[in-house]
Amino acid sequence: MSVYVLKIYLGVTRHGVAGYLRGLIPRGLPVLAYVLVIPLELLYTFVNSLFAHMLRLAANMFAGHLILAFFSMVGFWFVFENPTALGVPVGVAGVLMAIVITALEMFVQFLQAFLFTLLTAMFIGTALNPDH
């Protein structure tokens, strides 16, 4: 939310409200194309860019935690609730997979932080200099 507010604030303070909105729309299109382009650009700027950050981060965190919880539960269930000849090796494999998934989840979170930073730079850059 802070990136969204910062992007709009910087664009409006740099170009004014009319200049900021005018800078969102590409120039040189046929007149009929503006009927389609203007609503799409406004939707992208004021709705999509906000949800691009939030949804990407939330979905990746939820997916990683869900997979980690699954392997942890399977591993501990097979070791402690079903200690048979097959249960213990499957349980140990589940615990080892939980450790591997934890490492993978940490890597994915690093990538998410990197992408979040790049998207933030891109959003602020387009707010300050919309021609590029």
KANOR-V819812 format. One record per backbone hydrogen bond with DSSP energy under -0.5 kcal/mol. NH is the residue of the N-H (numbers start at 1). CO is the residue of the C=O. Records with the same first field share a line. If there is no record, write none. Layout:
# KANOR-V819812
NH = CO / CO
This chain:
# KANOR-V819812
5 = 1
6 = 2
7 = 3
8 = 4
9 = 5
10 = 6
11 = 7
12 = 8
13 = 9
14 = 10
15 = 11
16 = 12
19 = 15
20 = 16
21 = 17
22 = 18
23 = 19
24 = 20 / 21
25 = 21 / 22
33 = 30
34 = 30 / 31
35 = 32
36 = 32 / 33
37 = 33
38 = 34
40 = 36
41 = 37
42 = 38
43 = 39
44 = 40
45 = 41
46 = 42
47 = 43
48 = 43
49 = 44
51 = 47
52 = 48
53 = 49
54 = 50
55 = 51
56 = 52
57 = 53
58 = 54
59 = 55
60 = 56
61 = 57
62 = 58
63 = 59
64 = 60
65 = 61
66 = 62
67 = 63
68 = 64
69 = 65
70 = 66
71 = 67
72 = 68
73 = 69
74 = 70
75 = 71
76 = 72
77 = 73
78 = 74
79 = 75
80 = 76
81 = 77
82 = 77
84 = 82
88 = 84
89 = 85
90 = 86
91 = 87
92 = 88
93 = 89
94 = 90
95 = 91
96 = 92
97 = 93
98 = 94
99 = 95
100 = 96
101 = 97
102 = 98
103 = 99
104 = 100
105 = 101
106 = 102
107 = 103
108 = 104
109 = 105
110 = 106
111 = 107
112 = 108
113 = 109
114 = 110
115 = 111
116 = 112
117 = 113
118 = 114
119 = 115
120 = 116
121 = 117
122 = 118
123 = 119
124 = 120
125 = 121
126 = 122
127 = 123
128 = 124
129 = 125
132 = 129
